Amino acid sequence: MRLKNWETELHTYFESCRATPFKWGEFDCCVFAAKCVEILTGENHYAAFDGRYRTERGSLIALKRYGTGELESTISKSLGEPVAPLLLGRGDIALMQTDGLLNQAVAVCWSGFLIQPGTHGLVHMPMQYAVRGWRVV
């Protein structure tokens, strides 16, 4: 269940990390999304991964050791079955296809955009980049 004032708290978090650059294991897409879910629900779904990797390759190893072996099913284990992107709303988590070893990234839905960490801080992507997602309830 979403906590009271989650929208205000989430917006405050976005503002606090607006210029924070991407860094594996500290401020990457999974760290960011997990913190957002924690703000919404009070539940930390990232604890098993915290401090376990510092590189993209390390994140793959962490997914194998502490998750299900891949990003989508690891998220599903915590948040339930994925849904179509058209069903996502503010604060929900989206999966996107990307380049790199993982070939996927997660983002947080907000006002018709996907928000995720980028090289120089948070970036906004169009919702059409989402291939599936999870309702955070």
Kinemage of the C-alpha trace (Angstrom):
@kinemage 1
@onewidth
@group {chain A} dominant
@subgroup {mainchain}
@vectorlist {calphas} color= white
{ca met a 1} P 0.000 0.000 0.000
{ca arg a 2} L 1.307 3.440 -0.895
{ca leu a 3} L 2.171 5.663 2.015
{ca lys a 4} L 0.484 8.959 2.757
{ca asn a 5} L 2.158 11.939 1.004
{ca trp a 6} L 4.086 9.659 -1.367
{ca glu a 7} L 3.730 12.116 -4.257
{ca thr a 8} L 5.276 14.983 -2.302
{ca glu a 9} L 8.037 12.748 -0.940
{ca leu a 10} L 8.822 11.318 -4.372
{ca his a 11} L 8.944 14.765 -5.969
{ca thr a 12} L 11.283 15.928 -3.172
{ca tyr a 13} L 13.530 12.929 -3.864
{ca phe a 14} L 13.597 13.736 -7.587
{ca glu a 15} L 14.650 17.293 -6.789
{ca ser a 16} L 17.343 16.146 -4.351
{ca cys a 17} L 19.026 13.953 -6.957
{ca arg a 18} L 18.232 15.978 -10.088
{ca ala a 19} L 21.942 16.641 -10.783
{ca thr a 20} L 23.364 13.413 -9.317
{ca pro a 21} L 25.363 11.583 -12.002
{ca phe a 22} L 24.895 7.885 -12.781
{ca lys a 23} L 27.233 5.601 -10.839
{ca trp a 24} L 27.008 1.806 -10.804
{ca gly a 25} L 25.911 0.456 -7.424
{ca glu a 26} L 25.396 3.923 -5.944
{ca phe a 27} L 23.041 5.799 -8.269
{ca asp a 28} L 22.135 3.566 -11.191
{ca cys a 29} L 18.667 2.805 -12.541
{ca cys a 30} L 18.013 -0.002 -10.053
{ca val a 31} L 19.205 1.962 -7.017
{ca phe a 32} L 17.043 4.910 -8.115
{ca ala a 33} L 13.937 2.808 -8.803
{ca ala a 34} L 14.302 0.872 -5.548
{ca lys a 35} L 14.589 4.099 -3.553
{ca cys a 36} L 11.428 5.383 -5.266
{ca val a 37} L 9.563 2.171 -4.394
{ca glu a 38} L 10.761 2.535 -0.794
{ca ile a 39} L 9.430 6.105 -0.688
{ca leu a 40} L 6.061 4.897 -1.972
{ca thr a 41} L 5.692 1.787 0.189
{ca gly a 42} L 8.248 1.906 2.992
{ca glu a 43} L 9.678 -1.404 1.751
{ca asn a 44} L 13.339 -1.806 0.757
{ca his a 45} L 13.519 -4.273 -2.139
{ca tyr a 46} L 17.177 -3.451 -2.821
{ca ala a 47} L 18.804 -4.552 0.464
{ca ala a 48} L 20.272 -7.799 -0.920
{ca phe a 49} L 22.064 -5.853 -3.686
{ca asp a 50} L 23.244 -2.846 -1.669
{ca gly a 51} L 27.031 -2.559 -1.836
{ca arg a 52} L 27.372 -5.749 -3.919
{ca tyr a 53} L 28.554 -4.221 -7.232
{ca arg a 54} L 30.398 -1.207 -8.647
{ca thr a 55} L 30.375 -1.934 -12.402
{ca glu a 56} L 27.944 -3.062 -15.078
{ca arg a 57} L 29.559 -6.505 -15.121
{ca gly a 58} L 29.304 -6.581 -11.330
{ca ser a 59} L 25.588 -5.844 -11.579
{ca leu a 60} L 25.168 -8.942 -13.757
{ca ile a 61} L 26.988 -11.044 -11.179
{ca ala a 62} L 24.825 -9.562 -8.400
{ca leu a 63} L 21.664 -10.400 -10.364
{ca lys a 64} L 22.827 -14.017 -10.558
{ca arg a 65} L 23.847 -14.239 -6.892
{ca tyr a 66} L 21.092 -12.239 -5.184
{ca gly a 67} L 18.288 -12.159 -7.762
{ca thr a 68} L 16.873 -14.539 -10.333
{ca gly a 69} L 19.681 -14.051 -12.846
{ca glu a 70} L 18.061 -11.341 -14.937
{ca leu a 71} L 16.526 -7.937 -14.330
{ca glu a 72} L 12.892 -8.463 -15.339
{ca ser a 73} L 12.256 -11.585 -13.278
{ca thr a 74} L 14.165 -10.154 -10.311
{ca ile a 75} L 11.851 -7.132 -10.301
{ca ser a 76} L 8.819 -9.384 -10.774
{ca lys a 77} L 9.882 -11.394 -7.725
{ca ser a 78} L 9.584 -8.206 -5.650
{ca leu a 79} L 6.766 -6.301 -7.326
{ca gly a 80} L 4.622 -9.024 -8.898
{ca glu a 81} L 3.744 -9.796 -12.481
{ca pro a 82} L 4.563 -7.132 -15.066
{ca val a 83} L 1.826 -5.197 -16.839
{ca ala a 84} L 1.542 -3.424 -20.178
{ca pro a 85} L 3.098 0.071 -20.247
{ca leu a 86} L -0.321 1.635 -20.923
{ca leu a 87} L -1.400 0.576 -17.418
{ca leu a 88} L 1.449 2.414 -15.666
{ca gly a 89} L 0.898 5.563 -13.643
{ca arg a 90} L 2.852 7.944 -11.430
{ca gly a 91} L 5.406 6.153 -9.300
{ca asp a 92} L 5.193 2.850 -11.138
{ca ile a 93} L 8.314 1.114 -12.450
{ca ala a 94} L 8.996 0.613 -16.167
{ca leu a 95} L 11.442 -1.588 -18.055
{ca met a 96} L 13.184 -0.304 -21.189
{ca gln a 97} L 15.469 -1.962 -23.733
{ca thr a 98} L 18.956 -0.402 -23.868
{ca asp a 99} L 22.462 -1.026 -25.102
{ca gly a 100} L 25.109 -2.554 -22.874
{ca leu a 101} L 25.616 -5.837 -21.074
{ca leu a 102} L 22.221 -5.792 -19.369
{ca asn a 103} L 20.294 -4.678 -22.467
{ca gln a 104} L 17.659 -3.338 -20.083
{ca ala a 105} L 17.128 -0.455 -17.687
{ca val a 106} L 14.411 0.524 -15.252
{ca ala a 107} L 12.817 3.912 -14.786
{ca val a 108} L 10.122 5.535 -12.702
{ca cys a 109} L 6.932 6.828 -14.327
{ca trp a 110} L 6.063 10.439 -13.612
{ca ser a 111} L 3.655 12.759 -15.410
{ca gly a 112} L 3.836 10.989 -18.753
{ca phe a 113} L 7.610 10.455 -18.687
{ca leu a 114} L 10.104 7.845 -17.565
{ca ile a 115} L 12.724 9.193 -15.182
{ca gln a 116} L 16.090 7.531 -14.637
{ca pro a 117} L 19.682 8.478 -13.766
{ca gly a 118} L 21.846 9.697 -16.611
{ca thr a 119} L 25.445 10.821 -17.029
{ca his a 120} L 24.791 14.301 -15.620
{ca gly a 121} L 21.690 13.680 -13.501
{ca leu a 122} L 18.111 12.595 -13.960
{ca val a 123} L 16.834 12.280 -17.518
{ca his a 124} L 13.268 12.199 -18.799
{ca met a 125} L 12.374 9.737 -21.537
{ca pro a 126} L 9.073 9.397 -23.404
{ca met a 127} L 6.728 6.707 -22.049
{ca gln a 128} L 6.817 4.887 -25.389
{ca tyr a 129} L 10.287 3.556 -24.437
{ca ala a 130} L 8.679 1.332 -21.792
{ca val a 131} L 8.279 -2.280 -22.891
{ca arg a 132} L 6.544 -3.428 -19.701
{ca gly a 133} L 6.265 -2.348 -16.110
{ca trp a 134} L 5.073 -2.951 -12.580
{ca arg a 135} L 2.363 -1.256 -10.609
{ca val a 136} L 3.642 -0.158 -7.204
{ca val a 137} L 0.713 -0.618 -4.839
